[in-house]
Amino acid sequence: PEGSAGLAGAIVRETLLAGGQACRPLIARDGLSAVLIEPAVKFLQERGHTVQLGHELRSFTTGDGKASALNFGGEDVIQIGEGDVVVMAVPPRAAASLLPGLKTPTEFRAIVNAHFRFEPPPGSAPILGVIGGVVEWLFAFPNRLSVTISNGDRLVDMPREELAQAIWNDVCEAGGVSGELPPWQIVRERRATFAATPAQNALRPGPATALKNLFLAGDWTATGLPATIEGSVRSGDRAADLVLAAKRP
């Protein structure tokens, strides 16, 4: 009822209206870290680059319309060379704090994930969509059943045991399994996605900023898609294109 028809239309055009091949889902069987993050880090390290985790950017030093230094707190400052370009891929609230005046989405929606240590029955569908329940998507992995629930604001304050039992009841009915509640884990992210409403969609910035050598990436930027991995990838490709264009003589 509140979602942007424009964003929903983009999904339909790029999947259902594009034919069956465009609707085939890809499953990260060993998790997104193994599929996306670890190969990217390895790719960079093999080319002599460093990746520092737990290294929070606190502010930029600017001058002449450019970012001139990255400040990580105290004396931890990295100077930005004349030919260097920065791509900032951080959540929207952090981006707005680092770049005062940057317009970003201000409303967010929660995602709830549940994981159960339970062997799926033989022949279980890798992905099962559920209509009319608490569960929305049920994933069957070796030794594990996992659940994803979008727009889960109504569930973020529900007691964990109660929530796990409610989700497990749906899993049993939809997935054709039975038994007492197995070992479980609940993960709730209150600001997982921006609210995909027309008003919030209008607040999404493009990749360019007021600083000539600083570009944005992230699923919350103006990708034409809701907050999705596909949107993240698209934003990264677009930022990279702008970086290459900026570095050309």
SENU-183786 format. One line per field, with one value per residue: residue number from 1; residue in three letters; x, y, z of N, C-alpha, C in turn. Coordinates in nm, 3 decimals. Layout:
N
num	[NUM	...]
residu	[ALA	...]
n.X	[X	...]
n.Y	[Y	...]
n.Z	[Z	...]
ca.X	[X	...]
ca.Y	[Y	...]
ca.Z	[Z	...]
c.X	[X	...]
c.Y	[Y	...]
c.Z	[Z	...]
This chain:
249
num	[1	2	3	4	5	6	7	8	9	10	11	12	13	14	15	16	17	18	19	20	21	22	23	24	25	26	27	28	29	30	31	32	33	34	35	36	37	38	39	40	41	42	43	44	45	46	47	48	49	50	51	52	53	54	55	56	57	58	59	60	61	62	63	64	65	66	67	68	69	70	71	72	73	74	75	76	77	78	79	80	81	82	83	84	85	86	87	88	89	90	91	92	93	94	95	96	97	98	99	100	101	102	103	104	105	106	107	108	109	110	111	112	113	114	115	116	117	118	119	120	121	122	123	124	125	126	127	128	129	130	131	132	133	134	135	136	137	138	139	140	141	142	143	144	145	146	147	148	149	150	151	152	153	154	155	156	157	158	159	160	161	162	163	164	165	166	167	168	169	170	171	172	173	174	175	176	177	178	179	180	181	182	183	184	185	186	187	188	189	190	191	192	193	194	195	196	197	198	199	200	201	202	203	204	205	206	207	208	209	210	211	212	213	214	215	216	217	218	219	220	221	222	223	224	225	226	227	228	229	230	231	232	233	234	235	236	237	238	239	240	241	242	243	244	245	246	247	248	249]
residu	[PRO	GLU	GLY	SER	ALA	GLY	LEU	ALA	GLY	ALA	ILE	VAL	ARG	GLU	THR	LEU	LEU	ALA	GLY	GLY	GLN	ALA	CYS	ARG	PRO	LEU	ILE	ALA	ARG	ASP	GLY	LEU	SER	ALA	VAL	LEU	ILE	GLU	PRO	ALA	VAL	LYS	PHE	LEU	GLN	GLU	ARG	GLY	HIS	THR	VAL	GLN	LEU	GLY	HIS	GLU	LEU	ARG	SER	PHE	THR	THR	GLY	ASP	GLY	LYS	ALA	SER	ALA	LEU	ASN	PHE	GLY	GLY	GLU	ASP	VAL	ILE	GLN	ILE	GLY	GLU	GLY	ASP	VAL	VAL	VAL	MET	ALA	VAL	PRO	PRO	ARG	ALA	ALA	ALA	SER	LEU	LEU	PRO	GLY	LEU	LYS	THR	PRO	THR	GLU	PHE	ARG	ALA	ILE	VAL	ASN	ALA	HIS	PHE	ARG	PHE	GLU	PRO	PRO	PRO	GLY	SER	ALA	PRO	ILE	LEU	GLY	VAL	ILE	GLY	GLY	VAL	VAL	GLU	TRP	LEU	PHE	ALA	PHE	PRO	ASN	ARG	LEU	SER	VAL	THR	ILE	SER	ASN	GLY	ASP	ARG	LEU	VAL	ASP	MET	PRO	ARG	GLU	GLU	LEU	ALA	GLN	ALA	ILE	TRP	ASN	ASP	VAL	CYS	GLU	ALA	GLY	GLY	VAL	SER	GLY	GLU	LEU	PRO	PRO	TRP	GLN	ILE	VAL	ARG	GLU	ARG	ARG	ALA	THR	PHE	ALA	ALA	THR	PRO	ALA	GLN	ASN	ALA	LEU	ARG	PRO	GLY	PRO	ALA	THR	ALA	LEU	LYS	ASN	LEU	PHE	LEU	ALA	GLY	ASP	TRP	THR	ALA	THR	GLY	LEU	PRO	ALA	THR	ILE	GLU	GLY	SER	VAL	ARG	SER	GLY	ASP	ARG	ALA	ALA	ASP	LEU	VAL	LEU	ALA	ALA	LYS	ARG	PRO]
n.X	[0.080	0.203	0.433	0.664	0.541	0.692	0.947	0.872	0.776	1.012	1.139	0.958	0.974	1.240	1.246	0.997	0.878	1.088	1.125	1.176	1.451	1.546	1.440	1.561	1.677	1.982	2.171	2.355	2.523	2.716	2.709	2.716	2.959	3.158	3.102	3.108	3.253	3.501	3.637	3.665	3.829	4.058	4.127	4.201	4.416	4.601	4.691	4.844	4.710	4.568	4.333	4.149	3.976	3.724	3.786	3.698	3.579	3.599	3.584	3.614	3.880	3.868	3.920	3.947	3.726	3.753	3.804	4.062	4.185	4.150	4.011	4.059	4.045	4.219	4.565	4.547	4.544	4.485	4.630	4.494	4.597	4.685	4.595	4.417	4.103	3.800	3.567	3.281	3.120	2.898	2.645	2.335	2.287	2.540	2.669	2.538	2.624	2.898	2.911	2.791	2.479	2.423	2.168	1.971	1.788	1.558	1.392	1.349	1.338	1.296	1.467	1.417	1.582	1.589	1.738	1.755	1.879	1.846	1.786	1.688	1.404	1.448	1.459	1.360	1.260	1.502	1.450	1.162	0.869	0.641	0.307	0.084	0.170	0.385	0.645	0.829	1.020	1.166	1.456	1.639	1.915	2.209	2.179	2.044	1.771	1.662	1.521	1.379	1.242	1.103	1.048	1.007	0.934	0.732	0.811	1.046	1.060	0.949	0.951	1.236	1.225	0.953	0.916	1.086	0.948	0.703	0.789	0.901	0.672	0.545	0.740	0.726	0.467	0.476	0.708	0.678	0.771	0.823	0.818	0.974	1.081	1.388	1.747	1.816	1.860	1.808	1.820	1.800	1.775	1.735	1.747	1.765	1.699	1.625	1.309	1.100	0.933	0.751	0.820	1.059	1.218	1.261	1.454	1.696	2.036	2.239	2.546	2.749	2.905	2.931	3.200	3.471	3.630	3.506	3.283	2.968	2.842	2.611	2.318	2.120	2.148	2.057	1.959	1.752	1.635	1.484	1.616	1.854	2.082	2.144	2.104	2.310	2.540	2.506	2.532	2.798	2.931	2.864	2.981	3.248	3.281	3.261	3.485	3.692	3.648	3.705	3.975	4.088	4.301]
n.Y	[-0.123	0.125	0.132	0.232	0.250	0.287	0.179	-0.086	-0.148	-0.143	-0.377	-0.570	-0.528	-0.602	-0.866	-1.058	-0.959	-0.986	-1.247	-1.604	-1.668	-1.439	-1.453	-1.636	-1.730	-1.678	-1.857	-1.811	-2.051	-2.101	-1.871	-1.509	-1.388	-1.572	-1.581	-1.319	-1.122	-1.228	-1.315	-1.061	-0.920	-1.081	-1.044	-0.773	-0.774	-0.938	-0.769	-0.588	-0.415	-0.288	-0.396	-0.271	-0.358	-0.266	0.002	0.295	0.566	0.902	1.171	1.404	1.598	1.893	2.094	2.343	2.246	1.971	1.647	1.621	1.477	1.180	1.127	0.926	0.941	1.088	1.085	0.938	0.976	0.990	1.111	1.241	1.195	1.392	1.262	1.083	0.922	0.902	0.660	0.646	0.416	0.375	0.337	0.529	0.714	0.747	0.853	1.100	1.224	1.244	1.400	1.690	1.832	1.656	1.492	1.228	0.915	0.902	0.740	0.405	0.043	-0.265	-0.583	-0.920	-1.213	-1.565	-1.863	-2.211	-2.504	-2.768	-3.049	-3.024	-3.178	-3.440	-3.329	-3.078	-2.749	-2.514	-2.240	-2.106	-1.931	-1.773	-1.709	-1.513	-1.573	-1.537	-1.584	-1.504	-1.582	-1.896	-2.077	-2.359	-2.511	-2.722	-2.895	-2.686	-2.459	-2.153	-1.828	-1.536	-1.220	-0.939	-0.580	-0.582	-0.440	-0.470	-0.686	-0.645	-0.586	-0.801	-1.065	-1.281	-1.567	-1.615	-1.513	-1.681	-1.925	-1.869	-1.827	-2.079	-2.239	-2.158	-2.244	-2.520	-2.569	-2.466	-2.580	-2.850	-2.995	-3.121	-3.120	-3.035	-2.703	-2.644	-2.591	-2.245	-1.921	-1.576	-1.287	-0.946	-0.656	-0.328	-0.106	-0.202	-0.157	0.126	0.293	0.203	0.404	0.647	0.908	0.870	0.755	0.971	1.107	0.991	1.014	1.079	0.936	1.129	1.394	1.707	1.736	1.709	1.481	1.276	1.013	0.837	0.519	0.249	0.065	0.240	0.466	0.645	0.414	0.319	0.090	-0.097	-0.142	-0.356	-0.632	-0.634	-0.363	-0.252	-0.355	-0.237	0.032	0.039	-0.027	0.197	0.404	0.329	0.366	0.644	0.713	0.620	0.785	1.031	1.010	1.004	1.167]
n.Z	[0.000	0.056	-0.091	-0.354	-0.674	-0.898	-0.836	-0.786	-1.038	-1.186	-1.097	-1.193	-1.472	-1.521	-1.457	-1.458	-1.700	-1.869	-1.929	-1.860	-1.811	-1.693	-1.445	-1.287	-0.977	-0.791	-0.557	-0.267	-0.150	0.046	0.189	0.171	0.224	0.143	-0.126	-0.231	-0.070	0.033	-0.210	-0.331	-0.151	-0.164	-0.434	-0.433	-0.249	-0.378	-0.566	-0.439	-0.268	0.038	0.283	0.538	0.818	1.061	1.077	1.111	0.925	1.015	0.934	0.656	0.520	0.339	0.043	-0.211	-0.351	-0.338	-0.180	0.050	0.250	0.450	0.757	1.029	1.297	1.568	1.508	1.283	0.975	0.631	0.348	0.048	-0.270	-0.565	-0.795	-0.692	-0.621	-0.438	-0.335	-0.156	0.029	0.238	0.496	0.467	0.685	0.798	0.577	0.546	0.778	0.735	0.510	0.528	0.441	0.239	0.071	0.177	0.213	0.489	0.629	0.736	0.705	0.878	0.862	0.932	1.017	1.051	1.173	1.170	1.312	1.142	0.949	0.619	0.458	0.211	-0.126	-0.078	-0.171	-0.280	-0.245	-0.106	-0.142	0.079	0.143	0.332	0.589	0.881	0.801	0.503	0.309	0.267	0.305	0.209	0.328	0.354	0.653	0.768	0.804	0.684	0.725	0.583	0.648	0.526	0.569	0.847	1.080	1.270	1.413	1.550	1.821	1.944	2.181	2.177	2.198	2.165	1.908	1.758	1.791	1.665	1.401	1.349	1.359	1.122	0.942	0.971	0.871	0.608	0.501	0.525	0.748	1.084	1.444	1.764	1.859	1.713	1.777	1.742	1.584	1.592	1.393	1.388	1.205	1.239	1.066	0.798	0.527	0.315	0.334	0.082	-0.043	-0.244	-0.153	-0.005	-0.199	-0.362	-0.224	-0.268	-0.347	-0.641	-0.782	-0.789	-0.600	-0.419	-0.407	-0.621	-0.645	-0.512	-0.482	-0.456	-0.345	-0.305	-0.200	-0.137	-0.284	-0.588	-0.772	-0.923	-0.845	-0.571	-0.231	-0.282	-0.350	-0.619	-0.680	-0.526	-0.655	-0.904	-0.838	-0.756	-0.996	-1.147	-0.999	-1.029	-1.305	-1.315	-1.166	-1.332	-1.551	-1.436	-1.393	-1.639	-1.873]
ca.X	[0.000	0.284	0.553	0.674	0.506	0.803	1.049	0.814	0.771	1.147	1.161	0.875	1.028	1.368	1.234	0.883	0.857	1.207	1.128	1.215	1.593	1.568	1.377	1.631	1.751	2.112	2.177	2.490	2.510	2.809	2.700	2.760	3.101	3.238	3.072	3.135	3.348	3.634	3.704	3.701	3.946	4.172	4.159	4.273	4.543	4.694	4.741	4.922	4.627	4.536	4.194	4.149	3.844	3.714	3.864	3.585	3.608	3.536	3.556	3.698	3.936	3.837	3.978	3.939	3.621	3.791	3.844	4.208	4.235	4.055	4.044	4.006	4.054	4.353	4.666	4.526	4.497	4.538	4.624	4.443	4.685	4.626	4.526	4.335	3.958	3.739	3.429	3.230	3.010	2.859	2.501	2.294	2.302	2.682	2.703	2.486	2.708	3.029	2.896	2.678	2.404	2.389	2.030	1.964	1.665	1.553	1.306	1.408	1.257	1.373	1.464	1.434	1.627	1.589	1.813	1.723	1.965	1.749	1.813	1.569	1.363	1.497	1.377	1.308	1.292	1.606	1.383	1.017	0.796	0.527	0.206	-0.014	0.227	0.492	0.758	0.813	1.107	1.225	1.572	1.686	2.059	2.250	2.174	1.990	1.660	1.674	1.401	1.394	1.117	1.127	0.953	0.977	0.929	0.637	0.869	1.177	1.052	0.884	1.046	1.306	1.174	0.819	0.932	1.141	0.843	0.606	0.850	0.914	0.539	0.526	0.834	0.669	0.350	0.512	0.817	0.648	0.851	0.756	0.909	0.990	1.169	1.529	1.837	1.781	1.921	1.731	1.898	1.709	1.843	1.627	1.756	1.824	1.675	1.546	1.167	1.087	0.813	0.783	0.885	1.197	1.291	1.299	1.567	1.818	2.128	2.317	2.681	2.838	2.887	2.982	3.346	3.501	3.698	3.436	3.161	2.889	2.789	2.527	2.185	2.030	2.164	1.954	1.990	1.634	1.585	1.476	1.741	1.884	2.220	2.157	2.121	2.444	2.635	2.486	2.588	2.942	2.974	2.847	3.085	3.375	3.284	3.289	3.625	3.776	3.632	3.771	4.120	4.138	4.358]
ca.Y	[0.000	0.247	0.120	0.304	0.171	0.298	0.080	-0.218	-0.166	-0.175	-0.519	-0.650	-0.516	-0.669	-1.008	-1.123	-0.915	-1.018	-1.390	-1.697	-1.662	-1.323	-1.479	-1.745	-1.679	-1.734	-1.884	-1.817	-2.169	-2.092	-1.736	-1.399	-1.360	-1.662	-1.558	-1.183	-1.041	-1.289	-1.302	-0.921	-0.888	-1.153	-0.976	-0.650	-0.804	-0.994	-0.657	-0.500	-0.320	-0.331	-0.383	-0.256	-0.371	-0.199	0.125	0.382	0.701	1.001	1.296	1.442	1.733	1.936	2.220	2.364	2.163	1.830	1.586	1.622	1.381	1.095	1.130	0.807	0.965	1.115	1.110	0.842	1.057	0.949	1.219	1.203	1.250	1.469	1.174	0.985	0.941	0.830	0.611	0.626	0.320	0.361	0.355	0.669	0.802	0.779	0.941	1.234	1.281	1.274	1.505	1.776	1.884	1.548	1.446	1.082	0.866	0.924	0.639	0.274	-0.073	-0.374	-0.719	-1.022	-1.344	-1.673	-1.979	-2.327	-2.620	-2.873	-3.105	-3.016	-3.305	-3.460	-3.268	-2.945	-2.640	-2.426	-2.117	-2.119	-1.809	-1.804	-1.602	-1.518	-1.612	-1.451	-1.611	-1.464	-1.667	-2.008	-2.127	-2.490	-2.532	-2.842	-2.889	-2.558	-2.389	-2.011	-1.750	-1.391	-1.144	-0.798	-0.486	-0.653	-0.351	-0.520	-0.801	-0.616	-0.582	-0.923	-1.150	-1.367	-1.704	-1.613	-1.493	-1.804	-2.027	-1.830	-1.853	-2.224	-2.291	-2.134	-2.329	-2.655	-2.577	-2.438	-2.665	-2.992	-3.057	-3.122	-3.139	-2.925	-2.595	-2.686	-2.478	-2.136	-1.789	-1.466	-1.167	-0.836	-0.533	-0.229	-0.015	-0.284	-0.097	0.249	0.270	0.219	0.483	0.754	1.022	0.834	0.733	1.102	1.159	0.914	1.094	1.014	0.899	1.245	1.480	1.843	1.726	1.656	1.352	1.190	0.956	0.755	0.390	0.187	0.033	0.350	0.574	0.643	0.305	0.279	-0.034	-0.092	-0.177	-0.494	-0.657	-0.589	-0.219	-0.225	-0.383	-0.135	0.159	0.026	-0.017	0.336	0.483	0.294	0.434	0.787	0.722	0.605	0.905	1.141	0.990	1.016	1.300]
ca.Z	[0.000	0.065	-0.171	-0.480	-0.793	-0.992	-0.799	-0.809	-1.183	-1.235	-1.069	-1.284	-1.608	-1.535	-1.426	-1.520	-1.838	-1.949	-1.956	-1.754	-1.779	-1.606	-1.315	-1.217	-0.861	-0.756	-0.414	-0.206	-0.065	0.159	0.245	0.084	0.246	0.059	-0.266	-0.275	0.006	0.038	-0.340	-0.356	-0.067	-0.222	-0.560	-0.400	-0.184	-0.477	-0.647	-0.355	-0.193	0.174	0.329	0.684	0.878	1.190	1.059	1.080	0.877	1.103	0.862	0.543	0.507	0.203	-0.004	-0.356	-0.409	-0.337	-0.054	0.053	0.348	0.521	0.900	1.098	1.440	1.619	1.406	1.174	0.862	0.502	0.250	-0.083	-0.370	-0.673	-0.889	-0.620	-0.618	-0.325	-0.343	-0.020	0.031	0.378	0.510	0.444	0.801	0.808	0.464	0.576	0.883	0.679	0.407	0.565	0.327	0.148	0.083	0.182	0.277	0.634	0.688	0.710	0.739	0.937	0.809	1.036	0.969	1.149	1.128	1.251	1.288	1.110	0.816	0.534	0.397	0.074	-0.229	-0.040	-0.263	-0.225	-0.203	-0.104	-0.105	0.165	0.142	0.439	0.717	0.932	0.711	0.364	0.227	0.339	0.232	0.256	0.316	0.428	0.799	0.818	0.740	0.712	0.692	0.570	0.656	0.498	0.631	0.971	1.196	1.370	1.482	1.610	1.968	1.992	2.255	2.083	2.203	2.106	1.764	1.702	1.787	1.561	1.271	1.333	1.326	0.979	0.869	0.973	0.783	0.469	0.455	0.539	0.852	1.214	1.556	1.857	1.815	1.718	1.805	1.651	1.600	1.533	1.363	1.353	1.167	1.239	0.950	0.693	0.396	0.318	0.306	-0.063	-0.074	-0.339	-0.087	0.028	-0.325	-0.415	-0.146	-0.297	-0.428	-0.744	-0.739	-0.780	-0.483	-0.439	-0.414	-0.754	-0.640	-0.417	-0.538	-0.365	-0.387	-0.204	-0.251	-0.104	-0.382	-0.692	-0.865	-0.997	-0.785	-0.424	-0.162	-0.320	-0.389	-0.757	-0.676	-0.475	-0.762	-1.008	-0.790	-0.759	-1.136	-1.191	-0.933	-1.092	-1.435	-1.291	-1.123	-1.451	-1.631	-1.367	-1.397	-1.776	-1.899]
c.X	[0.083	0.406	0.547	0.641	0.618	0.911	0.998	0.809	0.906	1.178	1.085	0.932	1.155	1.362	1.118	0.867	0.975	1.219	1.186	1.360	1.623	1.512	1.448	1.709	1.885	2.120	2.322	2.490	2.598	2.810	2.760	2.907	3.188	3.220	3.121	3.253	3.488	3.705	3.746	3.825	4.071	4.220	4.242	4.410	4.646	4.754	4.807	4.843	4.597	4.388	4.196	4.006	3.842	3.785	3.765	3.630	3.530	3.499	3.648	3.760	3.918	3.907	3.974	3.837	3.652	3.810	3.996	4.267	4.119	4.099	3.977	4.015	4.196	4.449	4.653	4.461	4.565	4.520	4.577	4.527	4.611	4.546	4.435	4.187	3.901	3.598	3.383	3.106	2.976	2.707	2.462	2.311	2.448	2.723	2.658	2.570	2.844	3.025	2.775	2.612	2.366	2.246	2.028	1.827	1.673	1.464	1.355	1.311	1.348	1.365	1.494	1.476	1.624	1.660	1.786	1.817	1.875	1.777	1.686	1.532	1.421	1.402	1.319	1.350	1.401	1.549	1.233	0.955	0.670	0.434	0.111	0.038	0.321	0.613	0.727	0.894	1.172	1.335	1.617	1.834	2.094	2.253	2.112	1.870	1.668	1.554	1.438	1.256	1.150	1.021	0.908	0.970	0.840	0.697	0.995	1.173	0.984	0.986	1.106	1.250	1.037	0.827	0.986	1.035	0.741	0.661	0.861	0.779	0.509	0.616	0.779	0.554	0.389	0.615	0.794	0.735	0.772	0.860	0.913	1.087	1.314	1.618	1.819	1.863	1.834	1.825	1.801	1.790	1.736	1.630	1.821	1.812	1.609	1.401	1.141	0.955	0.849	0.859	1.031	1.280	1.340	1.420	1.699	1.910	2.190	2.458	2.775	2.804	2.939	3.135	3.383	3.561	3.633	3.303	3.096	2.853	2.708	2.388	2.084	2.048	2.064	1.988	1.873	1.572	1.564	1.611	1.769	2.034	2.243	2.176	2.259	2.549	2.627	2.549	2.740	2.998	2.969	2.953	3.222	3.390	3.319	3.433	3.717	3.769	3.707	3.923	4.176	4.193	4.266]
c.Y	[0.127	0.245	0.198	0.213	0.176	0.196	-0.062	-0.248	-0.202	-0.323	-0.605	-0.646	-0.597	-0.818	-1.070	-1.086	-0.947	-1.168	-1.473	-1.688	-1.548	-1.343	-1.588	-1.689	-1.749	-1.746	-1.889	-1.931	-2.161	-1.953	-1.632	-1.366	-1.443	-1.631	-1.421	-1.118	-1.101	-1.285	-1.158	-0.881	-0.955	-1.086	-0.851	-0.679	-0.859	-0.885	-0.550	-0.399	-0.376	-0.309	-0.380	-0.259	-0.304	-0.065	0.234	0.522	0.801	1.129	1.309	1.579	1.773	2.068	2.225	2.270	2.016	1.780	1.574	1.523	1.304	1.087	1.012	0.821	0.984	1.151	1.016	0.916	1.008	1.065	1.164	1.273	1.320	1.382	1.072	1.024	0.852	0.786	0.579	0.536	0.289	0.376	0.502	0.761	0.842	0.874	1.084	1.302	1.323	1.387	1.591	1.835	1.778	1.501	1.294	1.041	0.879	0.822	0.501	0.164	-0.185	-0.500	-0.813	-1.153	-1.443	-1.793	-2.093	-2.442	-2.741	-2.920	-3.097	-3.153	-3.319	-3.397	-3.132	-2.840	-2.552	-2.294	-2.140	-1.987	-1.846	-1.684	-1.622	-1.562	-1.506	-1.461	-1.560	-1.554	-1.771	-2.069	-2.259	-2.505	-2.665	-2.815	-2.761	-2.514	-2.243	-1.936	-1.603	-1.327	-0.997	-0.711	-0.541	-0.567	-0.404	-0.631	-0.768	-0.615	-0.704	-1.007	-1.257	-1.510	-1.713	-1.599	-1.619	-1.912	-1.996	-1.859	-2.003	-2.288	-2.274	-2.225	-2.472	-2.668	-2.561	-2.537	-2.813	-3.064	-3.053	-3.143	-3.017	-2.822	-2.639	-2.570	-2.371	-2.011	-1.688	-1.347	-1.059	-0.710	-0.426	-0.138	-0.087	-0.220	0.039	0.213	0.302	0.286	0.590	0.870	0.991	0.809	0.865	1.162	1.089	0.995	1.011	0.988	1.018	1.325	1.619	1.845	1.651	1.516	1.255	1.145	0.863	0.622	0.332	0.163	0.145	0.469	0.551	0.541	0.271	0.151	-0.012	-0.131	-0.326	-0.508	-0.609	-0.438	-0.179	-0.243	-0.275	-0.002	0.155	0.037	0.128	0.426	0.456	0.362	0.581	0.807	0.715	0.729	1.022	1.132	0.999	1.157	1.384]
c.Z	[0.000	-0.026	-0.301	-0.597	-0.896	-0.964	-0.821	-0.958	-1.241	-1.213	-1.168	-1.426	-1.627	-1.503	-1.505	-1.667	-1.928	-1.975	-1.843	-1.714	-1.683	-1.467	-1.235	-1.098	-0.846	-0.605	-0.368	-0.105	0.060	0.221	0.153	0.105	0.152	-0.089	-0.314	-0.203	0.001	-0.099	-0.371	-0.277	-0.124	-0.350	-0.533	-0.342	-0.281	-0.567	-0.562	-0.275	-0.054	0.203	0.481	0.735	1.015	1.190	1.015	1.039	0.963	1.028	0.742	0.570	0.361	0.171	-0.155	-0.421	-0.414	-0.195	-0.056	0.153	0.409	0.666	0.971	1.250	1.486	1.506	1.286	1.057	0.735	0.404	0.115	-0.189	-0.483	-0.768	-0.823	-0.623	-0.507	-0.363	-0.202	-0.026	0.176	0.386	0.501	0.564	0.820	0.697	0.492	0.684	0.827	0.578	0.442	0.440	0.227	0.175	0.076	0.234	0.429	0.705	0.643	0.754	0.788	0.851	0.925	0.968	1.084	1.090	1.226	1.212	1.269	0.968	0.730	0.478	0.257	-0.028	-0.192	-0.142	-0.202	-0.174	-0.212	-0.060	-0.029	0.167	0.261	0.574	0.770	0.840	0.572	0.271	0.315	0.251	0.295	0.225	0.383	0.578	0.854	0.735	0.782	0.657	0.680	0.569	0.636	0.564	0.767	1.095	1.308	1.455	1.562	1.762	2.027	2.066	2.164	2.081	2.138	1.954	1.698	1.689	1.679	1.422	1.247	1.299	1.178	0.896	0.861	0.873	0.637	0.415	0.470	0.639	0.983	1.321	1.645	1.801	1.826	1.761	1.699	1.680	1.526	1.513	1.316	1.324	1.147	1.116	0.833	0.556	0.415	0.286	0.159	-0.100	-0.176	-0.274	-0.056	-0.097	-0.383	-0.342	-0.179	-0.388	-0.541	-0.696	-0.721	-0.654	-0.516	-0.448	-0.542	-0.752	-0.543	-0.476	-0.437	-0.428	-0.272	-0.257	-0.224	-0.197	-0.495	-0.800	-0.956	-0.946	-0.636	-0.363	-0.184	-0.348	-0.532	-0.765	-0.626	-0.584	-0.870	-0.965	-0.791	-0.900	-1.183	-1.128	-0.997	-1.228	-1.418	-1.246	-1.244	-1.539	-1.568	-1.378	-1.539	-1.798	-1.988]
